[in-house]
Amino acid sequence: MSPEATTLLASIPLIAGGVGGARLLRRAWGDRSARRPLWIVGGWALLATLTFASAFWLGPARGPFIAVTLISVCVLLVVAWGMERRTARGRAERSLAPEPSNRGAKAWRGWLRALLAGPIGMIAAMGTAIAFVAFCPGAAETRLVLGGLLAPLLWGAAMAWTLADDKILRATAVLVGVSLATFAAAMLKGF
C-alpha cells in the first residue's frame, strides 16, 4: 500500500477520534456534576491514545505529527461548531480587562520582575532545553535542533508568566528551581 493511501486510511480514525475527544472535553466544560472528571480523563485519554497509536500506523516521526495536526483541526471545528453569538453586555456590568493588583508599586518588585522575565527566565529555558537534548531519544543533530527551537519558546512562556503572575516570589522560586533541577539533571546524564 502506498504511503498516501496509508495516511488517508489512518486519517479516518484520527478525525473521528479527534472529534470524539473534543466532544468529551467540551461536555466536561459544561458539566459541573461528579462525572466531570470522567469526561476530562476520557477526552484526554482518547486524544493521547490516538497520538500514540499513530506512531505505529504511520511511523514514529510522521505519525504523531499528522495526528496532532488532524486532532487540532478537529478540536477547532468542534469548538467553532458550538460557538454562540450573544449580545454585548453593558460596560458597567463587566469589564474585559483583568483587575489590577491591589498592592502598591515597589522598586524591588519591578527589578525582580525584570530579572525574572529576562536573564533568569532565559537560564530556566536554556536548562530545560539542554535537559531535553540530554534525555530525548534520537539522533544528536535532531535533538540539538529541537532544543534550539524549544529554548526561545520556553523563554517567551517564562516572560509571559512572570509578567502576568501576581505572586512574584512564587515565580522566583519556580524559575530558580527549574534552572537548578534541569541543569543538574543534564549534568548527571551528560550528552
Disulfide bonds with the S-S distance in Angstrom:
none
